[in-house]
Amino acid sequence: MFTTARLFLFSKELDSAAKYIDIGISIAQKNNEESEIRNFRRQQAKLNYYLGNFQVAKDTLKKYFEKRKGLSLADDLFYLGMIEGEFGNDIEKKSFFLSVDSIIKIKD
């Protein structure tokens, strides 16, 4: 379910992404799977970014930011940087992007 939601999100098929994110959250809540709830909430934040709900996206990403590492963390930091750019906060945007860059360099 998560991969399907993610693929729709990245292909900017936002209605389909929203549908699978909502289904994923519902299933994860029913099964009391906290890590899956966090994963789907982060995807929901990225959906909100594409929908132009920048503050909601930022708040959600920051709320579910814990326990992230590697490329998953880099992905979240990228979106936080893009959100700061939408707010005109170029210094914060640059800071997030430099963090992404350092994570990617470690992975090389």
VMD Tcl script that builds the backbone (N, CA, C; Angstrom):
set m [mol new atoms 324]
animate dup $m
set s [atomselect $m all]
$s set {name element resname resid chain x y z} {
  {N N MET 1 A 0.820 -1.186 0.000}
  {CA C MET 1 A 0.000 0.000 0.000}
  {C C MET 1 A 0.872 1.262 0.000}
  {N N PHE 2 A 1.922 1.252 0.834}
  {CA C PHE 2 A 2.796 2.421 0.946}
  {C C PHE 2 A 3.467 2.732 -0.389}
  {N N THR 3 A 3.978 1.700 -1.042}
  {CA C THR 3 A 4.667 1.900 -2.319}
  {C C THR 3 A 3.709 2.434 -3.372}
  {N N THR 4 A 2.508 1.927 -3.406}
  {CA C THR 4 A 1.507 2.408 -4.365}
  {C C THR 4 A 1.207 3.883 -4.119}
  {N N ALA 5 A 1.004 4.255 -2.874}
  {CA C ALA 5 A 0.740 5.657 -2.536}
  {C C ALA 5 A 1.920 6.531 -2.948}
  {N N ARG 6 A 3.110 6.047 -2.680}
  {CA C ARG 6 A 4.318 6.809 -3.006}
  {C C ARG 6 A 4.475 6.996 -4.510}
  {N N LEU 7 A 4.202 5.943 -5.275}
  {CA C LEU 7 A 4.308 6.043 -6.737}
  {C C LEU 7 A 3.302 7.043 -7.297}
  {N N PHE 8 A 2.079 7.004 -6.809}
  {CA C PHE 8 A 1.087 7.983 -7.262}
  {C C PHE 8 A 1.503 9.395 -6.871}
  {N N LEU 9 A 2.074 9.552 -5.715}
  {CA C LEU 9 A 2.521 10.867 -5.260}
  {C C LEU 9 A 3.624 11.397 -6.174}
  {N N PHE 10 A 4.618 10.563 -6.445}
  {CA C PHE 10 A 5.732 11.015 -7.274}
  {C C PHE 10 A 5.339 11.247 -8.725}
  {N N SER 11 A 4.295 10.578 -9.189}
  {CA C SER 11 A 3.820 10.827 -10.552}
  {C C SER 11 A 2.796 11.957 -10.579}
  {N N LYS 12 A 2.600 12.584 -9.431}
  {CA C LYS 12 A 1.706 13.729 -9.243}
  {C C LYS 12 A 0.244 13.394 -9.558}
  {N N GLU 13 A -0.117 12.128 -9.385}
  {CA C GLU 13 A -1.519 11.720 -9.468}
  {C C GLU 13 A -2.081 11.830 -8.055}
  {N N LEU 14 A -2.385 13.069 -7.689}
  {CA C LEU 14 A -2.647 13.420 -6.298}
  {C C LEU 14 A -3.932 12.811 -5.745}
  {N N ASP 15 A -4.964 12.711 -6.562}
  {CA C ASP 15 A -6.205 12.081 -6.075}
  {C C ASP 15 A -5.972 10.621 -5.712}
  {N N SER 16 A -5.254 9.905 -6.578}
  {CA C SER 16 A -4.958 8.494 -6.305}
  {C C SER 16 A -4.031 8.358 -5.109}
  {N N ALA 17 A -3.032 9.246 -5.020}
  {CA C ALA 17 A -2.123 9.218 -3.874}
  {C C ALA 17 A -2.907 9.422 -2.585}
  {N N ALA 18 A -3.799 10.404 -2.580}
  {CA C ALA 18 A -4.598 10.688 -1.378}
  {C C ALA 18 A -5.434 9.472 -0.984}
  {N N LYS 19 A -6.007 8.813 -1.976}
  {CA C LYS 19 A -6.838 7.635 -1.707}
  {C C LYS 19 A -6.027 6.539 -1.018}
  {N N TYR 20 A -4.846 6.225 -1.563}
  {CA C TYR 20 A -4.040 5.149 -0.993}
  {C C TYR 20 A -3.401 5.541 0.334}
  {N N ILE 21 A -3.077 6.803 0.496}
  {CA C ILE 21 A -2.560 7.269 1.787}
  {C C ILE 21 A -3.637 7.116 2.854}
  {N N ASP 22 A -4.853 7.536 2.536}
  {CA C ASP 22 A -5.958 7.414 3.505}
  {C C ASP 22 A -6.234 5.953 3.857}
  {N N ILE 23 A -6.227 5.085 2.838}
  {CA C ILE 23 A -6.445 3.654 3.096}
  {C C ILE 23 A -5.321 3.110 3.980}
  {N N GLY 24 A -4.078 3.492 3.660}
  {CA C GLY 24 A -2.931 3.031 4.437}
  {C C GLY 24 A -2.993 3.472 5.888}
  {N N ILE 25 A -3.366 4.721 6.114}
  {CA C ILE 25 A -3.491 5.228 7.482}
  {C C ILE 25 A -4.576 4.457 8.223}
  {N N SER 26 A -5.689 4.236 7.559}
  {CA C SER 26 A -6.802 3.522 8.178}
  {C C SER 26 A -6.407 2.096 8.578}
  {N N ILE 27 A -5.746 1.389 7.679}
  {CA C ILE 27 A -5.303 0.019 7.968}
  {C C ILE 27 A -4.271 0.011 9.088}
  {N N ALA 28 A -3.317 0.943 9.022}
  {CA C ALA 28 A -2.269 1.006 10.052}
  {C C ALA 28 A -2.864 1.321 11.424}
  {N N GLN 29 A -3.850 2.213 11.458}
  {CA C GLN 29 A -4.500 2.530 12.731}
  {C C GLN 29 A -5.275 1.328 13.260}
  {N N LYS 30 A -5.974 0.642 12.361}
  {CA C LYS 30 A -6.739 -0.533 12.761}
  {C C LYS 30 A -5.835 -1.608 13.351}
  {N N ASN 31 A -4.621 -1.755 12.773}
  {CA C ASN 31 A -3.667 -2.769 13.229}
  {C C ASN 31 A -2.701 -2.238 14.283}
  {N N ASN 32 A -2.892 -0.966 14.685}
  {CA C ASN 32 A -2.057 -0.335 15.700}
  {C C ASN 32 A -0.565 -0.403 15.345}
  {N N GLU 33 A -0.254 -0.083 14.088}
  {CA C GLU 33 A 1.123 -0.105 13.582}
  {C C GLU 33 A 1.665 1.321 13.531}
  {N N GLU 34 A 2.260 1.755 14.638}
  {CA C GLU 34 A 2.710 3.139 14.769}
  {C C GLU 34 A 3.715 3.559 13.702}
  {N N SER 35 A 4.652 2.688 13.369}
  {CA C SER 35 A 5.663 3.069 12.370}
  {C C SER 35 A 5.024 3.269 10.994}
  {N N GLU 36 A 4.030 2.447 10.667}
  {CA C GLU 36 A 3.334 2.611 9.385}
  {C C GLU 36 A 2.479 3.873 9.385}
  {N N ILE 37 A 1.880 4.177 10.512}
  {CA C ILE 37 A 1.109 5.427 10.608}
  {C C ILE 37 A 2.031 6.607 10.337}
  {N N ARG 38 A 3.215 6.610 10.962}
  {CA C ARG 38 A 4.182 7.698 10.743}
  {C C ARG 38 A 4.588 7.776 9.276}
  {N N ASN 39 A 4.850 6.623 8.650}
  {CA C ASN 39 A 5.244 6.613 7.236}
  {C C ASN 39 A 4.157 7.217 6.353}
  {N N PHE 40 A 2.922 6.815 6.576}
  {CA C PHE 40 A 1.821 7.352 5.772}
  {C C PHE 40 A 1.573 8.823 6.075}
  {N N ARG 41 A 1.750 9.232 7.313}
  {CA C ARG 41 A 1.588 10.657 7.647}
  {C C ARG 41 A 2.640 11.507 6.931}
  {N N ARG 42 A 3.864 10.990 6.841}
  {CA C ARG 42 A 4.893 11.727 6.101}
  {C C ARG 42 A 4.523 11.830 4.624}
  {N N GLN 43 A 3.970 10.760 4.069}
  {CA C GLN 43 A 3.523 10.825 2.674}
  {C C GLN 43 A 2.363 11.814 2.534}
  {N N GLN 44 A 1.499 11.846 3.528}
  {CA C GLN 44 A 0.392 12.793 3.524}
  {C C GLN 44 A 0.923 14.231 3.548}
  {N N ALA 45 A 2.002 14.456 4.283}
  {CA C ALA 45 A 2.623 15.785 4.326}
  {C C ALA 45 A 3.135 16.175 2.939}
  {N N LYS 46 A 3.732 15.234 2.251}
  {CA C LYS 46 A 4.249 15.516 0.907}
  {C C LYS 46 A 3.104 15.777 -0.071}
  {N N LEU 47 A 2.011 15.055 0.105}
  {CA C LEU 47 A 0.813 15.326 -0.682}
  {C C LEU 47 A 0.339 16.758 -0.419}
  {N N ASN 48 A 0.312 17.149 0.847}
  {CA C ASN 48 A -0.085 18.522 1.180}
  {C C ASN 48 A 0.844 19.544 0.559}
  {N N TYR 49 A 2.121 19.227 0.452}
  {CA C TYR 49 A 3.057 20.130 -0.231}
  {C C TYR 49 A 2.587 20.348 -1.672}
  {N N TYR 50 A 2.320 19.263 -2.374}
  {CA C TYR 50 A 1.899 19.382 -3.774}
  {C C TYR 50 A 0.541 20.062 -3.916}
  {N N LEU 51 A -0.288 19.972 -2.898}
  {CA C LEU 51 A -1.593 20.637 -2.919}
  {C C LEU 51 A -1.496 22.106 -2.524}
  {N N GLY 52 A -0.297 22.551 -2.139}
  {CA C GLY 52 A -0.099 23.940 -1.758}
  {C C GLY 52 A -0.396 24.236 -0.304}
  {N N ASN 53 A -0.603 23.209 0.483}
  {CA C ASN 53 A -0.856 23.373 1.924}
  {C C ASN 53 A 0.479 23.309 2.668}
  {N N PHE 54 A 1.287 24.334 2.465}
  {CA C PHE 54 A 2.677 24.293 2.909}
  {C C PHE 54 A 2.836 24.236 4.425}
  {N N GLN 55 A 2.046 25.011 5.153}
  {CA C GLN 55 A 2.193 25.008 6.611}
  {C C GLN 55 A 1.778 23.662 7.199}
  {N N VAL 56 A 0.714 23.088 6.687}
  {CA C VAL 56 A 0.272 21.770 7.155}
  {C C VAL 56 A 1.348 20.733 6.854}
  {N N ALA 57 A 1.910 20.804 5.654}
  {CA C ALA 57 A 2.972 19.868 5.264}
  {C C ALA 57 A 4.175 19.998 6.188}
  {N N LYS 58 A 4.587 21.226 6.458}
  {CA C LYS 58 A 5.733 21.471 7.331}
  {C C LYS 58 A 5.475 20.953 8.746}
  {N N ASP 59 A 4.314 21.287 9.282}
  {CA C ASP 59 A 3.986 20.856 10.644}
  {C C ASP 59 A 3.979 19.335 10.757}
  {N N THR 60 A 3.407 18.668 9.766}
  {CA C THR 60 A 3.339 17.205 9.790}
  {C C THR 60 A 4.721 16.582 9.662}
  {N N LEU 61 A 5.532 17.081 8.743}
  {CA C LEU 61 A 6.889 16.529 8.594}
  {C C LEU 61 A 7.689 16.702 9.872}
  {N N LYS 62 A 7.571 17.845 10.488}
  {CA C LYS 62 A 8.308 18.067 11.739}
  {C C LYS 62 A 7.781 17.185 12.873}
  {N N LYS 63 A 6.477 16.969 12.893}
  {CA C LYS 63 A 5.887 16.131 13.938}
  {C C LYS 63 A 6.375 14.687 13.842}
  {N N TYR 64 A 6.522 14.189 12.618}
  {CA C TYR 64 A 6.895 12.782 12.411}
  {C C TYR 64 A 8.354 12.635 11.969}
  {N N PHE 65 A 9.181 13.584 12.347}
  {CA C PHE 65 A 10.573 13.643 11.901}
  {C C PHE 65 A 11.488 12.644 12.610}
  {N N GLU 66 A 11.111 12.223 13.804}
  {CA C GLU 66 A 11.972 11.367 14.623}
  {C C GLU 66 A 12.255 10.031 13.949}
  {N N LYS 67 A 13.328 9.423 14.384}
  {CA C LYS 67 A 13.703 8.071 13.950}
  {C C LYS 67 A 13.907 7.960 12.444}
  {N N ARG 68 A 14.383 9.025 11.845}
  {CA C ARG 68 A 14.652 9.003 10.408}
  {C C ARG 68 A 16.155 8.943 10.214}
  {N N LYS 69 A 16.585 8.251 9.182}
  {CA C LYS 69 A 18.004 8.225 8.849}
  {C C LYS 69 A 18.158 7.913 7.375}
  {N N GLY 70 A 19.348 8.127 6.882}
  {CA C GLY 70 A 19.657 7.787 5.506}
  {C C GLY 70 A 18.825 8.540 4.491}
  {N N LEU 71 A 18.527 7.859 3.400}
  {CA C LEU 71 A 17.821 8.510 2.300}
  {C C LEU 71 A 16.387 8.880 2.661}
  {N N SER 72 A 15.777 8.178 3.582}
  {CA C SER 72 A 14.440 8.561 4.045}
  {C C SER 72 A 14.482 9.926 4.712}
  {N N LEU 73 A 15.501 10.153 5.516}
  {CA C LEU 73 A 15.685 11.451 6.148}
  {C C LEU 73 A 15.958 12.514 5.086}
  {N N ALA 74 A 16.792 12.185 4.119}
  {CA C ALA 74 A 17.115 13.136 3.054}
  {C C ALA 74 A 15.852 13.556 2.297}
  {N N ASP 75 A 14.969 12.612 2.051}
  {CA C ASP 75 A 13.714 12.912 1.359}
  {C C ASP 75 A 12.876 13.906 2.156}
  {N N ASP 76 A 12.754 13.674 3.452}
  {CA C ASP 76 A 11.986 14.588 4.300}
  {C C ASP 76 A 12.637 15.971 4.358}
  {N N LEU 77 A 13.954 15.998 4.471}
  {CA C LEU 77 A 14.672 17.278 4.509}
  {C C LEU 77 A 14.512 18.048 3.198}
  {N N PHE 78 A 14.488 17.318 2.081}
  {CA C PHE 78 A 14.275 17.952 0.783}
  {C C PHE 78 A 12.936 18.697 0.773}
  {N N TYR 79 A 11.883 18.011 1.210}
  {CA C TYR 79 A 10.567 18.652 1.217}
  {C C TYR 79 A 10.520 19.820 2.195}
  {N N LEU 80 A 11.160 19.673 3.343}
  {CA C LEU 80 A 11.211 20.806 4.280}
  {C C LEU 80 A 11.919 21.996 3.642}
  {N N GLY 81 A 12.979 21.729 2.896}
  {CA C GLY 81 A 13.666 22.805 2.178}
  {C C GLY 81 A 12.778 23.456 1.129}
  {N N MET 82 A 12.054 22.646 0.383}
  {CA C MET 82 A 11.150 23.191 -0.629}
  {C C MET 82 A 10.052 24.037 0.012}
  {N N ILE 83 A 9.555 23.586 1.146}
  {CA C ILE 83 A 8.521 24.338 1.853}
  {C C ILE 83 A 9.071 25.682 2.315}
  {N N GLU 84 A 10.280 25.675 2.884}
  {CA C GLU 84 A 10.883 26.944 3.312}
  {C C GLU 84 A 11.064 27.878 2.118}
  {N N GLY 85 A 11.404 27.323 0.966}
  {CA C GLY 85 A 11.503 28.130 -0.244}
  {C C GLY 85 A 10.175 28.775 -0.606}
  {N N GLU 86 A 9.092 28.048 -0.446}
  {CA C GLU 86 A 7.760 28.598 -0.720}
  {C C GLU 86 A 7.432 29.750 0.218}
  {N N PHE 87 A 7.975 29.698 1.431}
  {CA C PHE 87 A 7.765 30.767 2.404}
  {C C PHE 87 A 8.762 31.913 2.223}
  {N N GLY 88 A 9.705 31.751 1.302}
  {CA C GLY 88 A 10.710 32.787 1.076}
  {C C GLY 88 A 11.847 32.765 2.070}
  {N N ASN 89 A 12.002 31.677 2.786}
  {CA C ASN 89 A 13.064 31.541 3.787}
  {C C ASN 89 A 14.280 30.865 3.153}
  {N N ASP 90 A 15.029 31.648 2.398}
  {CA C ASP 90 A 16.138 31.078 1.633}
  {C C ASP 90 A 17.252 30.511 2.505}
  {N N ILE 91 A 17.516 31.110 3.648}
  {CA C ILE 91 A 18.575 30.608 4.525}
  {C C ILE 91 A 18.199 29.229 5.062}
  {N N GLU 92 A 16.948 29.080 5.520}
  {CA C GLU 92 A 16.493 27.780 6.015}
  {C C GLU 92 A 16.459 26.747 4.892}
  {N N LYS 93 A 16.015 27.173 3.710}
  {CA C LYS 93 A 15.980 26.279 2.551}
  {C C LYS 93 A 17.378 25.751 2.258}
  {N N LYS 94 A 18.343 26.651 2.232}
  {CA C LYS 94 A 19.722 26.249 1.953}
  {C C LYS 94 A 20.233 25.285 3.019}
  {N N SER 95 A 19.898 25.547 4.270}
  {CA C SER 95 A 20.333 24.684 5.364}
  {C C SER 95 A 19.793 23.265 5.196}
  {N N PHE 96 A 18.514 23.146 4.854}
  {CA C PHE 96 A 17.937 21.817 4.621}
  {C C PHE 96 A 18.611 21.125 3.446}
  {N N PHE 97 A 18.865 21.862 2.375}
  {CA C PHE 97 A 19.484 21.260 1.192}
  {C C PHE 97 A 20.930 20.838 1.454}
  {N N LEU 98 A 21.640 21.606 2.277}
  {CA C LEU 98 A 23.005 21.206 2.642}
  {C C LEU 98 A 22.977 19.921 3.470}
  {N N SER 99 A 21.964 19.778 4.312}
  {CA C SER 99 A 21.814 18.532 5.077}
  {C C SER 99 A 21.541 17.351 4.155}
  {N N VAL 100 A 20.697 17.565 3.149}
  {CA C VAL 100 A 20.421 16.517 2.162}
  {C C VAL 100 A 21.714 16.135 1.460}
  {N N ASP 101 A 22.468 17.132 1.054}
  {CA C ASP 101 A 23.731 16.898 0.345}
  {C C ASP 101 A 24.700 16.076 1.191}
  {N N SER 102 A 24.793 16.402 2.470}
  {CA C SER 102 A 25.727 15.648 3.332}
  {C C SER 102 A 25.281 14.206 3.506}
  {N N ILE 103 A 23.976 13.953 3.566}
  {CA C ILE 103 A 23.485 12.576 3.685}
  {C C ILE 103 A 23.783 11.798 2.405}
  {N N ILE 104 A 23.577 12.427 1.270}
  {CA C ILE 104 A 23.816 11.749 -0.011}
  {C C ILE 104 A 25.315 11.461 -0.193}
  {N N LYS 105 A 26.159 12.397 0.233}
  {CA C LYS 105 A 27.614 12.157 0.139}
  {C C LYS 105 A 28.035 10.968 0.980}
  {N N ILE 106 A 27.425 10.796 2.127}
  {CA C ILE 106 A 27.746 9.652 3.001}
  {C C ILE 106 A 27.350 8.363 2.309}
  {N N LYS 107 A 26.257 8.368 1.556}
  {CA C LYS 107 A 25.763 7.169 0.890}
  {C C LYS 107 A 26.600 6.796 -0.336}
  {N N ASP 108 A 27.341 7.749 -0.899}
  {CA C ASP 108 A 28.158 7.473 -2.108}
  {C C ASP 108 A 29.297 6.551 -1.839}
}
mol reanalyze $m
mol bondsrecalc $m
mol representation Tube
mol addrep $m
